[in-house]
Amino acid sequence: MLKVNRPTPSHFGIFVTDLERMVAFYTETFDLTVTDRGEGRTFRNKLVFMSASADQHHQLVLASGRPADAKFSTVMQISFVVPGIQHLRDISARAAERGASEIRGLNHGNALSVYMLDPEGNTVEIYVDTPFYVAQPHGDPLDLSKDDETLMRETEEACRRDPTFMPLVQWQAQFEAKAPAPTPPAA
């Protein structure tokens, strides 16, 4: 069970046209585990629940019902944090093999990201955090052909040139100071 002290985003669901193709894309590209599947009793769509963590039954839900002629996805982005820069390279390659398109990298200063469209046109981001903060939005080109050390050195140099730069731990302390006090449970 997750420990939270205020409302915390935890999972998301998207409508899909080809449920099995999309299950294959997300399980094979992002190593997600299918935790359950079935048809809802009141929500009469086929649902597939997936997670990357035993702490959360589902982090992604795919639901049948997206019209095949849908021209636009209302999903702004689906984001996956990864353990390291090499994962950005590896997952990008797997995603391309499985039908992802428009794969592009961006250096946000606070994160190194790769964006792509999944096989049904939803924007997906994979990213690794950095120990830096700069105001967002911020996006410089990201060249993953460079080695990890060079990428991190160049990221820090670019961040330090930004007038909003601060170490991430300083930004986190400011965030905590602004955060509302936890609401006690109702009696």
C-alpha positions in Angstrom: 0.0 0.0 0.0 1.3 3.4 -1.0 1.9 5.9 1.8 0.6 9.3 0.9 -0.3 12.4 3.0 -2.3 14.3 0.4 -3.9 13.5 -3.0 -1.2 12.0 -5.1 -1.4 11.1 -8.8 -0.9 7.3 -9.1 -2.1 5.8 -12.3 -3.8 6.6 -15.6 -6.0 5.0 -18.2 -6.4 5.5 -21.9 -8.9 4.3 -24.5 -7.4 2.2 -27.3 -8.6 0.8 -30.6 -6.5 -2.4 -30.8 -6.3 -3.6 -27.2 -4.0 -6.6 -27.7 -1.5 -4.6 -29.9 -1.4 -1.9 -27.2 -0.9 -4.4 -24.4 2.0 -5.9 -26.4 3.5 -2.5 -27.0 3.4 -1.4 -23.3 4.4 -4.8 -21.8 7.3 -5.4 -24.3 8.6 -1.9 -24.5 8.3 -0.8 -20.8 8.4 -4.3 -19.1 5.0 -3.7 -17.5 3.3 -6.7 -15.9 -0.4 -7.4 -16.6 -2.0 -7.7 -13.2 -5.6 -8.2 -14.3 -7.9 -8.1 -17.3 -11.6 -8.4 -17.9 -14.8 -6.6 -18.8 -16.3 -4.0 -16.4 -19.7 -4.6 -15.0 -20.8 -1.0 -15.2 -18.1 0.3 -17.5 -18.7 -2.2 -20.3 -15.3 -2.0 -21.9 -12.5 -4.6 -21.9 -9.8 -3.5 -19.4 -6.2 -4.5 -19.0 -4.4 -3.4 -15.8 -0.6 -3.1 -15.8 2.1 -2.2 -13.3 5.8 -2.0 -12.9 5.6 -2.2 -9.1 4.1 -4.7 -6.6 3.2 -1.6 -4.5 0.6 -0.6 -7.1 -1.9 -3.0 -8.5 -2.1 -0.8 -11.7 -0.2 2.2 -13.0 -1.7 2.0 -16.5 -5.1 0.8 -17.6 -5.9 0.2 -21.2 -9.6 0.3 -22.1 -11.2 -0.8 -25.3 -13.6 1.7 -27.0 -11.4 4.2 -28.8 -13.0 4.7 -32.2 -10.8 3.4 -35.1 -11.4 6.7 -36.9 -10.3 8.9 -34.0 -8.0 11.5 -35.5 -6.6 13.1 -32.3 -5.5 11.7 -28.9 -6.5 13.8 -26.0 -3.6 12.3 -24.0 -1.0 15.0 -23.6 1.6 12.5 -22.5 2.2 9.3 -20.6 5.5 9.5 -18.7 7.7 6.7 -17.5 10.7 7.4 -15.2 13.7 5.1 -15.8 16.7 4.3 -13.7 19.4 5.7 -16.0 20.4 7.2 -19.3 21.2 3.9 -21.0 17.5 3.0 -20.4 16.5 5.9 -22.6 18.6 4.5 -25.4 17.4 0.9 -24.9 13.7 1.7 -24.6 13.8 4.0 -27.5 15.2 1.2 -29.7 12.6 -1.3 -28.4 9.8 1.2 -28.9 10.9 1.8 -32.5 10.9 -1.9 -33.2 7.3 -2.1 -31.8 5.8 0.6 -33.9 6.6 3.9 -32.0 7.2 6.9 -34.3 8.4 10.5 -34.0 11.1 9.5 -31.4 13.0 12.6 -30.3 15.1 13.6 -27.3 14.9 16.7 -25.2 17.1 18.0 -22.3 14.8 19.7 -19.8 17.7 20.4 -17.4 15.8 18.8 -14.5 15.4 15.6 -16.7 16.6 14.0 -19.8 13.6 12.9 -21.9 12.8 10.9 -25.0 9.3 11.5 -26.5 7.5 9.3 -29.0 4.1 8.4 -30.3 2.9 4.9 -29.4 1.3 2.8 -32.2 -2.1 4.7 -31.7 -0.6 8.2 -31.6 -0.5 8.8 -27.9 2.5 10.8 -26.8 4.8 8.8 -24.4 7.8 10.2 -22.5 10.6 8.2 -20.9 12.9 10.3 -18.7 15.6 10.2 -16.1 15.8 12.9 -13.4 18.9 15.0 -12.9 20.1 16.7 -9.7 19.4 20.1 -11.1 16.4 22.5 -11.2 15.7 25.1 -13.9 12.3 26.7 -14.5 10.0 24.8 -16.9 9.3 24.6 -19.7 12.9 24.2 -20.8 14.0 22.1 -23.7 17.3 21.8 -25.4 18.2 19.1 -28.0 19.3 15.8 -26.4 22.0 13.7 -28.3 22.0 10.2 -26.8 24.9 9.2 -28.9 27.1 11.1 -26.4 28.3 9.1 -23.3 26.5 9.6 -20.0 29.3 11.6 -18.4 29.4 14.1 -21.3 25.6 14.4 -21.2 25.5 15.2 -17.5 28.4 17.6 -17.7 26.8 19.5 -20.6 23.4 19.5 -18.8 24.9 21.0 -15.6 26.7 23.6 -17.6 23.5 24.6 -19.5 21.6 24.7 -16.2 24.1 26.9 -14.5 23.8 29.4 -17.3 20.0 29.6 -16.6 19.2 32.4 -14.0 16.6 30.0 -12.4 19.2 27.3 -11.7 19.5 25.7 -8.3 20.4 22.3 -7.0 17.4 20.0 -6.9 17.7 19.6 -3.1 17.3 23.3 -2.7 14.1 23.3 -4.9 12.8 20.3 -3.0 13.2 22.2 0.3 11.3 25.2 -1.2 8.6 22.8 -2.3 8.2 21.3 1.1 8.0 24.7 2.7 5.1 25.6 0.3 3.3 22.3 0.6 0.0 22.4 2.5 -0.2 20.6 5.9 -1.7 17.1 5.6 -5.4 17.1 6.1 -6.4 15.0 9.1 -8.9 12.2 8.3 -12.6 13.1 8.9 -13.9 11.8 12.3 
